[in-house]
Amino acid sequence: MKKAKKIIVRLAVIVLALYALVLVLLYFYQEKLLFHPEVIGKDTALMLPKGVSEEYIAMADGVKLNGLLLRNKNAKGLVFYLHGNGGNAAGWGESILYAFPEAYDLFVLDYRGYGKSEGTIQSEAQLIIDVTTAFDYIVKKYDYKSVVVDGYSIGTGPATQLAAKRDVKALILQAPYYSLSELIDTKVPLVPDFVKRYKLETCNYITKVKAPVYIFHGTEDKLIPYSNCQRLKQAAPDITVIPIRGVGHNGINESQVFRGKVEEILR
């Protein structure tokens, strides 16, 4: 009996030790799980469409972020776009450069380590500061009330926090999560909150956005289920939710429903 108890205790210790090791690895390496950048060499010449140029923006610590700016003739405003967790601005540009009306310029930011942007993402606070710094730099030539903030997937959290502290024309969220912390729970259960360094709790900021909020979400989204936008609607009843029927996590930008509604929003 005593021998059996010793075996059980030893197994319990081993399981707990392994669990603790997994938590340590998650804490220090979660950027590898959350962010999947595609790097482009600084000297690489991009084949950019007419009217698109590269912009470099210096952060307070000297790191330079890169982004693509599409300028349209006689533009009356700007769409500031925060893409998802994969690829880079050049890759995303293929689906979004012409998803918005020509009456607006479009800027797509690459986070640290994405595309030609320098550095690496190290914390949520750093990510939000970077996004805010880039926004303030790019919109210098625009009236805040003519600027629309748009975020896709992982970009919806930073986009919401940005719109909560800047007086913009509108906030567009594509496939948003209610809370990244809660979403992680559904993918990787039994992870304590103190381990999750990226909370990105959109639910706590969306109520602070004064501008109109429009959510586009694929009804067949398996990565960030449609229920997330329904819960955001409950938290902020005044927001507008537009379901993209039959579409999963990707493909919203190509949807005619999205393009048609965005044209209405940006009139």
RAKA-V102223 format. One line per field, one symbol per residue. ss: DSSP state (A for helix, B for strand, O for the rest). phi: phi as a letter, one per 20 degrees, with the letter a starting at -180 (. if undefined). psi: psi as a letter, one per 40 degrees, with the letter a starting at -180 (. if undefined). A space follows every 10 residues. Layout:
# RAKA-V102223
ss = ???
phi = ???
psi = ???
This chain:
# RAKA-V102223
ss = OAAAAAAAAA AAAAAAAAAA AAAAAAAAAA AAAAOBBOBO OOOOOOOOOO OBBBBBBBOO OOOBBBBBBB OOOOOOBBBB BBOOOBBOAA AAAAAAOOOO OOOBBBBBBO OOOOBOOOOO OOOAAAAAAA AAAAAAAAAA AOOAAABBBB BBOOAAAAAA AAAAAOOOOB BBBBOOOOOA AAAAAAAOOO OOAAAOOOOO OAAAAAAAOO OBBBBBBBOO OOOOOOAAAA AAAAAOOOOB BBBBOOOOOO OOOOOAAAAA AAAAAOO
phi = .fffffffff ffffffffff fffffffecf gfeedcfdec ggefeeeefg ndcecdceef enfdedbdde ddflfdacde ddefedmagf ffgfddgded gffcfccdee fgneldfemc fcafgffffg ffffgfffeg ecfgfdddec cclgfffgff ffffdceefa cdddledfbf gfffgfecfm dfgfeeedfl eggedffefe fgdcddbffd fefcgggfff fffffcgffd ddfdfndefd offeffffff fffffef
psi = dddddddddd dddddddddd dddddddeed ddddhgihih idehhhgiih ehiihhhhid eehhiiihhh hihfieaihh hhaaeiaidd ddddeedeei ieeiihhhhh iheibeiiai heiddddddd dddddddded eihdeehhhh ihbdeddddd ddddehgidi hhhhfiidhd dddddddgif hidedhegdg gddeddeehd iihhhhhhee hddgiddddd dddddgdeih hhhgheiadi eddehddddd ddddde.
